[in-house]
Amino acid sequence: MADIDYNQLLKDMLNAMKQSLTDDWSNAQPYVKAEVNSFINNIKLIGELKLTGKITEEKARLYLEMQKSTMRIVLLTIDGLTIIAVENAINAAINVVKNTVNTAIGWVIL
């Protein structure tokens, strides 16, 4: 498995979400940071579990889908954010790291 620069993933995902949530960024920022950190920690965990043979590609993909759902639920608690704005922000964040993560892990999980 190739190395992943998790700090760069964090920066890239936060920047993508900031650009997507421009008008609501000040309200959303603390929630977004917490959720993106959690998402990245779960990518790390999946990488570790893959190396030890304790997770399959399907389970990894499902695990990240659950993480995206959690992120969606948390962000929808912020006043002013609509489901469309939240979905667009999450998709923007994932799109900027998808190739890096999928290539490094060796599976299509994003």
Chimera marker file (.cmm) of the C-alpha trace (Angstrom):
<marker_set name="trace">
<marker id="1" x="0.000" y="0.000" z="0.000" r="1" g="1" b="0" radius="0.5"/>
<marker id="2" x="1.348" y="3.411" z="-0.974" r="1" g="1" b="0" radius="0.5"/>
<marker id="3" x="1.864" y="6.106" z="1.633" r="1" g="1" b="0" radius="0.5"/>
<marker id="4" x="-0.834" y="8.713" z="2.087" r="1" g="1" b="0" radius="0.5"/>
<marker id="5" x="-0.106" y="12.237" z="3.295" r="1" g="1" b="0" radius="0.5"/>
<marker id="6" x="-3.026" y="12.487" z="5.712" r="1" g="1" b="0" radius="0.5"/>
<marker id="7" x="-2.258" y="16.116" z="6.558" r="1" g="1" b="0" radius="0.5"/>
<marker id="8" x="-2.568" y="16.987" z="2.879" r="1" g="1" b="0" radius="0.5"/>
<marker id="9" x="-5.837" y="15.032" z="2.653" r="1" g="1" b="0" radius="0.5"/>
<marker id="10" x="-7.145" y="17.056" z="5.582" r="1" g="1" b="0" radius="0.5"/>
<marker id="11" x="-6.146" y="20.353" z="3.971" r="1" g="1" b="0" radius="0.5"/>
<marker id="12" x="-7.598" y="19.367" z="0.601" r="1" g="1" b="0" radius="0.5"/>
<marker id="13" x="-10.900" y="18.157" z="2.026" r="1" g="1" b="0" radius="0.5"/>
<marker id="14" x="-11.314" y="21.195" z="4.275" r="1" g="1" b="0" radius="0.5"/>
<marker id="15" x="-10.519" y="23.558" z="1.416" r="1" g="1" b="0" radius="0.5"/>
<marker id="16" x="-13.044" y="21.850" z="-0.873" r="1" g="1" b="0" radius="0.5"/>
<marker id="17" x="-15.749" y="22.046" z="1.774" r="1" g="1" b="0" radius="0.5"/>
<marker id="18" x="-14.893" y="25.663" z="2.571" r="1" g="1" b="0" radius="0.5"/>
<marker id="19" x="-15.264" y="26.587" z="-1.093" r="1" g="1" b="0" radius="0.5"/>
<marker id="20" x="-18.558" y="24.728" z="-1.287" r="1" g="1" b="0" radius="0.5"/>
<marker id="21" x="-19.987" y="26.206" z="1.925" r="1" g="1" b="0" radius="0.5"/>
<marker id="22" x="-18.690" y="29.740" z="1.397" r="1" g="1" b="0" radius="0.5"/>
<marker id="23" x="-21.673" y="31.609" z="2.855" r="1" g="1" b="0" radius="0.5"/>
<marker id="24" x="-22.060" y="29.263" z="5.816" r="1" g="1" b="0" radius="0.5"/>
<marker id="25" x="-18.404" y="28.439" z="6.461" r="1" g="1" b="0" radius="0.5"/>
<marker id="26" x="-18.076" y="30.330" z="9.752" r="1" g="1" b="0" radius="0.5"/>
<marker id="27" x="-20.991" y="28.379" z="11.263" r="1" g="1" b="0" radius="0.5"/>
<marker id="28" x="-20.023" y="25.064" z="9.687" r="1" g="1" b="0" radius="0.5"/>
<marker id="29" x="-16.250" y="25.162" z="10.202" r="1" g="1" b="0" radius="0.5"/>
<marker id="30" x="-15.984" y="23.498" z="13.644" r="1" g="1" b="0" radius="0.5"/>
<marker id="31" x="-18.351" y="20.711" z="12.621" r="1" g="1" b="0" radius="0.5"/>
<marker id="32" x="-16.664" y="20.222" z="9.260" r="1" g="1" b="0" radius="0.5"/>
<marker id="33" x="-13.215" y="20.012" z="10.851" r="1" g="1" b="0" radius="0.5"/>
<marker id="34" x="-14.366" y="17.381" z="13.339" r="1" g="1" b="0" radius="0.5"/>
<marker id="35" x="-16.133" y="15.302" z="10.701" r="1" g="1" b="0" radius="0.5"/>
<marker id="36" x="-13.303" y="15.470" z="8.167" r="1" g="1" b="0" radius="0.5"/>
<marker id="37" x="-10.795" y="14.484" z="10.863" r="1" g="1" b="0" radius="0.5"/>
<marker id="38" x="-12.976" y="11.511" z="11.731" r="1" g="1" b="0" radius="0.5"/>
<marker id="39" x="-13.298" y="10.557" z="8.057" r="1" g="1" b="0" radius="0.5"/>
<marker id="40" x="-9.525" y="10.665" z="7.578" r="1" g="1" b="0" radius="0.5"/>
<marker id="41" x="-8.936" y="8.630" z="10.735" r="1" g="1" b="0" radius="0.5"/>
<marker id="42" x="-11.255" y="6.006" z="9.311" r="1" g="1" b="0" radius="0.5"/>
<marker id="43" x="-9.316" y="5.955" z="6.042" r="1" g="1" b="0" radius="0.5"/>
<marker id="44" x="-6.176" y="5.305" z="8.125" r="1" g="1" b="0" radius="0.5"/>
<marker id="45" x="-7.950" y="2.512" z="9.973" r="1" g="1" b="0" radius="0.5"/>
<marker id="46" x="-9.092" y="0.898" z="6.735" r="1" g="1" b="0" radius="0.5"/>
<marker id="47" x="-5.521" y="0.961" z="5.435" r="1" g="1" b="0" radius="0.5"/>
<marker id="48" x="-4.275" y="-0.733" z="8.601" r="1" g="1" b="0" radius="0.5"/>
<marker id="49" x="-7.058" y="-3.321" z="8.539" r="1" g="1" b="0" radius="0.5"/>
<marker id="50" x="-6.374" y="-4.101" z="4.891" r="1" g="1" b="0" radius="0.5"/>
<marker id="51" x="-2.695" y="-4.725" z="5.605" r="1" g="1" b="0" radius="0.5"/>
<marker id="52" x="-3.628" y="-7.244" z="8.287" r="1" g="1" b="0" radius="0.5"/>
<marker id="53" x="-6.364" y="-8.845" z="6.175" r="1" g="1" b="0" radius="0.5"/>
<marker id="54" x="-9.120" y="-7.865" z="8.605" r="1" g="1" b="0" radius="0.5"/>
<marker id="55" x="-11.340" y="-5.970" z="6.171" r="1" g="1" b="0" radius="0.5"/>
<marker id="56" x="-12.611" y="-6.577" z="2.663" r="1" g="1" b="0" radius="0.5"/>
<marker id="57" x="-13.058" y="-3.999" z="-0.063" r="1" g="1" b="0" radius="0.5"/>
<marker id="58" x="-16.837" y="-4.247" z="0.247" r="1" g="1" b="0" radius="0.5"/>
<marker id="59" x="-16.775" y="-3.733" z="4.013" r="1" g="1" b="0" radius="0.5"/>
<marker id="60" x="-14.362" y="-0.807" z="3.638" r="1" g="1" b="0" radius="0.5"/>
<marker id="61" x="-16.664" y="0.826" z="1.101" r="1" g="1" b="0" radius="0.5"/>
<marker id="62" x="-19.701" y="0.294" z="3.350" r="1" g="1" b="0" radius="0.5"/>
<marker id="63" x="-17.810" y="1.647" z="6.354" r="1" g="1" b="0" radius="0.5"/>
<marker id="64" x="-16.998" y="4.870" z="4.509" r="1" g="1" b="0" radius="0.5"/>
<marker id="65" x="-20.606" y="5.151" z="3.309" r="1" g="1" b="0" radius="0.5"/>
<marker id="66" x="-21.657" y="5.058" z="6.966" r="1" g="1" b="0" radius="0.5"/>
<marker id="67" x="-19.075" y="7.753" z="7.723" r="1" g="1" b="0" radius="0.5"/>
<marker id="68" x="-20.461" y="9.916" z="4.912" r="1" g="1" b="0" radius="0.5"/>
<marker id="69" x="-23.967" y="9.440" z="6.325" r="1" g="1" b="0" radius="0.5"/>
<marker id="70" x="-22.762" y="10.500" z="9.759" r="1" g="1" b="0" radius="0.5"/>
<marker id="71" x="-21.099" y="13.567" z="8.262" r="1" g="1" b="0" radius="0.5"/>
<marker id="72" x="-24.322" y="14.395" z="6.411" r="1" g="1" b="0" radius="0.5"/>
<marker id="73" x="-26.414" y="14.099" z="9.584" r="1" g="1" b="0" radius="0.5"/>
<marker id="74" x="-24.046" y="16.277" z="11.625" r="1" g="1" b="0" radius="0.5"/>
<marker id="75" x="-23.847" y="18.991" z="8.966" r="1" g="1" b="0" radius="0.5"/>
<marker id="76" x="-27.623" y="19.064" z="8.563" r="1" g="1" b="0" radius="0.5"/>
<marker id="77" x="-27.917" y="20.161" z="12.196" r="1" g="1" b="0" radius="0.5"/>
<marker id="78" x="-26.329" y="23.501" z="11.247" r="1" g="1" b="0" radius="0.5"/>
<marker id="79" x="-28.884" y="26.250" z="10.730" r="1" g="1" b="0" radius="0.5"/>
<marker id="80" x="-29.039" y="27.402" z="7.135" r="1" g="1" b="0" radius="0.5"/>
<marker id="81" x="-27.513" y="24.330" z="5.503" r="1" g="1" b="0" radius="0.5"/>
<marker id="82" x="-29.723" y="22.462" z="3.081" r="1" g="1" b="0" radius="0.5"/>
<marker id="83" x="-29.399" y="18.847" z="2.041" r="1" g="1" b="0" radius="0.5"/>
<marker id="84" x="-28.175" y="19.982" z="-1.378" r="1" g="1" b="0" radius="0.5"/>
<marker id="85" x="-25.484" y="22.230" z="0.117" r="1" g="1" b="0" radius="0.5"/>
<marker id="86" x="-24.348" y="19.452" z="2.443" r="1" g="1" b="0" radius="0.5"/>
<marker id="87" x="-24.267" y="16.836" z="-0.337" r="1" g="1" b="0" radius="0.5"/>
<marker id="88" x="-22.341" y="19.194" z="-2.610" r="1" g="1" b="0" radius="0.5"/>
<marker id="89" x="-19.784" y="19.919" z="0.118" r="1" g="1" b="0" radius="0.5"/>
<marker id="90" x="-19.280" y="16.245" z="0.964" r="1" g="1" b="0" radius="0.5"/>
<marker id="91" x="-18.975" y="15.316" z="-2.714" r="1" g="1" b="0" radius="0.5"/>
<marker id="92" x="-16.479" y="18.122" z="-3.308" r="1" g="1" b="0" radius="0.5"/>
<marker id="93" x="-14.333" y="16.950" z="-0.388" r="1" g="1" b="0" radius="0.5"/>
<marker id="94" x="-14.375" y="13.327" z="-1.480" r="1" g="1" b="0" radius="0.5"/>
<marker id="95" x="-13.717" y="14.145" z="-5.126" r="1" g="1" b="0" radius="0.5"/>
<marker id="96" x="-10.447" y="15.924" z="-4.304" r="1" g="1" b="0" radius="0.5"/>
<marker id="97" x="-9.036" y="12.906" z="-2.438" r="1" g="1" b="0" radius="0.5"/>
<marker id="98" x="-10.734" y="9.982" z="-4.163" r="1" g="1" b="0" radius="0.5"/>
<marker id="99" x="-7.937" y="9.105" z="-6.591" r="1" g="1" b="0" radius="0.5"/>
<marker id="100" x="-5.213" y="9.454" z="-3.956" r="1" g="1" b="0" radius="0.5"/>
<marker id="101" x="-7.015" y="7.253" z="-1.431" r="1" g="1" b="0" radius="0.5"/>
<marker id="102" x="-8.210" y="4.613" z="-3.893" r="1" g="1" b="0" radius="0.5"/>
<marker id="103" x="-4.756" y="4.334" z="-5.472" r="1" g="1" b="0" radius="0.5"/>
<marker id="104" x="-2.904" y="4.183" z="-2.151" r="1" g="1" b="0" radius="0.5"/>
<marker id="105" x="-5.218" y="1.609" z="-0.618" r="1" g="1" b="0" radius="0.5"/>
<marker id="106" x="-5.519" y="-0.357" z="-3.845" r="1" g="1" b="0" radius="0.5"/>
<marker id="107" x="-9.298" y="-0.557" z="-3.731" r="1" g="1" b="0" radius="0.5"/>
<marker id="108" x="-12.120" y="1.600" z="-5.056" r="1" g="1" b="0" radius="0.5"/>
<marker id="109" x="-13.674" y="2.644" z="-1.752" r="1" g="1" b="0" radius="0.5"/>
<marker id="110" x="-14.520" y="6.272" z="-2.556" r="1" g="1" b="0" radius="0.5"/>
<link id1="1" id2="2" r="1" g="1" b="0" radius="0.2"/>
<link id1="2" id2="3" r="1" g="1" b="0" radius="0.2"/>
<link id1="3" id2="4" r="1" g="1" b="0" radius="0.2"/>
<link id1="4" id2="5" r="1" g="1" b="0" radius="0.2"/>
<link id1="5" id2="6" r="1" g="1" b="0" radius="0.2"/>
<link id1="6" id2="7" r="1" g="1" b="0" radius="0.2"/>
<link id1="7" id2="8" r="1" g="1" b="0" radius="0.2"/>
<link id1="8" id2="9" r="1" g="1" b="0" radius="0.2"/>
<link id1="9" id2="10" r="1" g="1" b="0" radius="0.2"/>
<link id1="10" id2="11" r="1" g="1" b="0" radius="0.2"/>
<link id1="11" id2="12" r="1" g="1" b="0" radius="0.2"/>
<link id1="12" id2="13" r="1" g="1" b="0" radius="0.2"/>
<link id1="13" id2="14" r="1" g="1" b="0" radius="0.2"/>
<link id1="14" id2="15" r="1" g="1" b="0" radius="0.2"/>
<link id1="15" id2="16" r="1" g="1" b="0" radius="0.2"/>
<link id1="16" id2="17" r="1" g="1" b="0" radius="0.2"/>
<link id1="17" id2="18" r="1" g="1" b="0" radius="0.2"/>
<link id1="18" id2="19" r="1" g="1" b="0" radius="0.2"/>
<link id1="19" id2="20" r="1" g="1" b="0" radius="0.2"/>
<link id1="20" id2="21" r="1" g="1" b="0" radius="0.2"/>
<link id1="21" id2="22" r="1" g="1" b="0" radius="0.2"/>
<link id1="22" id2="23" r="1" g="1" b="0" radius="0.2"/>
<link id1="23" id2="24" r="1" g="1" b="0" radius="0.2"/>
<link id1="24" id2="25" r="1" g="1" b="0" radius="0.2"/>
<link id1="25" id2="26" r="1" g="1" b="0" radius="0.2"/>
<link id1="26" id2="27" r="1" g="1" b="0" radius="0.2"/>
<link id1="27" id2="28" r="1" g="1" b="0" radius="0.2"/>
<link id1="28" id2="29" r="1" g="1" b="0" radius="0.2"/>
<link id1="29" id2="30" r="1" g="1" b="0" radius="0.2"/>
<link id1="30" id2="31" r="1" g="1" b="0" radius="0.2"/>
<link id1="31" id2="32" r="1" g="1" b="0" radius="0.2"/>
<link id1="32" id2="33" r="1" g="1" b="0" radius="0.2"/>
<link id1="33" id2="34" r="1" g="1" b="0" radius="0.2"/>
<link id1="34" id2="35" r="1" g="1" b="0" radius="0.2"/>
<link id1="35" id2="36" r="1" g="1" b="0" radius="0.2"/>
<link id1="36" id2="37" r="1" g="1" b="0" radius="0.2"/>
<link id1="37" id2="38" r="1" g="1" b="0" radius="0.2"/>
<link id1="38" id2="39" r="1" g="1" b="0" radius="0.2"/>
<link id1="39" id2="40" r="1" g="1" b="0" radius="0.2"/>
<link id1="40" id2="41" r="1" g="1" b="0" radius="0.2"/>
<link id1="41" id2="42" r="1" g="1" b="0" radius="0.2"/>
<link id1="42" id2="43" r="1" g="1" b="0" radius="0.2"/>
<link id1="43" id2="44" r="1" g="1" b="0" radius="0.2"/>
<link id1="44" id2="45" r="1" g="1" b="0" radius="0.2"/>
<link id1="45" id2="46" r="1" g="1" b="0" radius="0.2"/>
<link id1="46" id2="47" r="1" g="1" b="0" radius="0.2"/>
<link id1="47" id2="48" r="1" g="1" b="0" radius="0.2"/>
<link id1="48" id2="49" r="1" g="1" b="0" radius="0.2"/>
<link id1="49" id2="50" r="1" g="1" b="0" radius="0.2"/>
<link id1="50" id2="51" r="1" g="1" b="0" radius="0.2"/>
<link id1="51" id2="52" r="1" g="1" b="0" radius="0.2"/>
<link id1="52" id2="53" r="1" g="1" b="0" radius="0.2"/>
<link id1="53" id2="54" r="1" g="1" b="0" radius="0.2"/>
<link id1="54" id2="55" r="1" g="1" b="0" radius="0.2"/>
<link id1="55" id2="56" r="1" g="1" b="0" radius="0.2"/>
<link id1="56" id2="57" r="1" g="1" b="0" radius="0.2"/>
<link id1="57" id2="58" r="1" g="1" b="0" radius="0.2"/>
<link id1="58" id2="59" r="1" g="1" b="0" radius="0.2"/>
<link id1="59" id2="60" r="1" g="1" b="0" radius="0.2"/>
<link id1="60" id2="61" r="1" g="1" b="0" radius="0.2"/>
<link id1="61" id2="62" r="1" g="1" b="0" radius="0.2"/>
<link id1="62" id2="63" r="1" g="1" b="0" radius="0.2"/>
<link id1="63" id2="64" r="1" g="1" b="0" radius="0.2"/>
<link id1="64" id2="65" r="1" g="1" b="0" radius="0.2"/>
<link id1="65" id2="66" r="1" g="1" b="0" radius="0.2"/>
<link id1="66" id2="67" r="1" g="1" b="0" radius="0.2"/>
<link id1="67" id2="68" r="1" g="1" b="0" radius="0.2"/>
<link id1="68" id2="69" r="1" g="1" b="0" radius="0.2"/>
<link id1="69" id2="70" r="1" g="1" b="0" radius="0.2"/>
<link id1="70" id2="71" r="1" g="1" b="0" radius="0.2"/>
<link id1="71" id2="72" r="1" g="1" b="0" radius="0.2"/>
<link id1="72" id2="73" r="1" g="1" b="0" radius="0.2"/>
<link id1="73" id2="74" r="1" g="1" b="0" radius="0.2"/>
<link id1="74" id2="75" r="1" g="1" b="0" radius="0.2"/>
<link id1="75" id2="76" r="1" g="1" b="0" radius="0.2"/>
<link id1="76" id2="77" r="1" g="1" b="0" radius="0.2"/>
<link id1="77" id2="78" r="1" g="1" b="0" radius="0.2"/>
<link id1="78" id2="79" r="1" g="1" b="0" radius="0.2"/>
<link id1="79" id2="80" r="1" g="1" b="0" radius="0.2"/>
<link id1="80" id2="81" r="1" g="1" b="0" radius="0.2"/>
<link id1="81" id2="82" r="1" g="1" b="0" radius="0.2"/>
<link id1="82" id2="83" r="1" g="1" b="0" radius="0.2"/>
<link id1="83" id2="84" r="1" g="1" b="0" radius="0.2"/>
<link id1="84" id2="85" r="1" g="1" b="0" radius="0.2"/>
<link id1="85" id2="86" r="1" g="1" b="0" radius="0.2"/>
<link id1="86" id2="87" r="1" g="1" b="0" radius="0.2"/>
<link id1="87" id2="88" r="1" g="1" b="0" radius="0.2"/>
<link id1="88" id2="89" r="1" g="1" b="0" radius="0.2"/>
<link id1="89" id2="90" r="1" g="1" b="0" radius="0.2"/>
<link id1="90" id2="91" r="1" g="1" b="0" radius="0.2"/>
<link id1="91" id2="92" r="1" g="1" b="0" radius="0.2"/>
<link id1="92" id2="93" r="1" g="1" b="0" radius="0.2"/>
<link id1="93" id2="94" r="1" g="1" b="0" radius="0.2"/>
<link id1="94" id2="95" r="1" g="1" b="0" radius="0.2"/>
<link id1="95" id2="96" r="1" g="1" b="0" radius="0.2"/>
<link id1="96" id2="97" r="1" g="1" b="0" radius="0.2"/>
<link id1="97" id2="98" r="1" g="1" b="0" radius="0.2"/>
<link id1="98" id2="99" r="1" g="1" b="0" radius="0.2"/>
<link id1="99" id2="100" r="1" g="1" b="0" radius="0.2"/>
<link id1="100" id2="101" r="1" g="1" b="0" radius="0.2"/>
<link id1="101" id2="102" r="1" g="1" b="0" radius="0.2"/>
<link id1="102" id2="103" r="1" g="1" b="0" radius="0.2"/>
<link id1="103" id2="104" r="1" g="1" b="0" radius="0.2"/>
<link id1="104" id2="105" r="1" g="1" b="0" radius="0.2"/>
<link id1="105" id2="106" r="1" g="1" b="0" radius="0.2"/>
<link id1="106" id2="107" r="1" g="1" b="0" radius="0.2"/>
<link id1="107" id2="108" r="1" g="1" b="0" radius="0.2"/>
<link id1="108" id2="109" r="1" g="1" b="0" radius="0.2"/>
<link id1="109" id2="110" r="1" g="1" b="0" radius="0.2"/>
</marker_set>
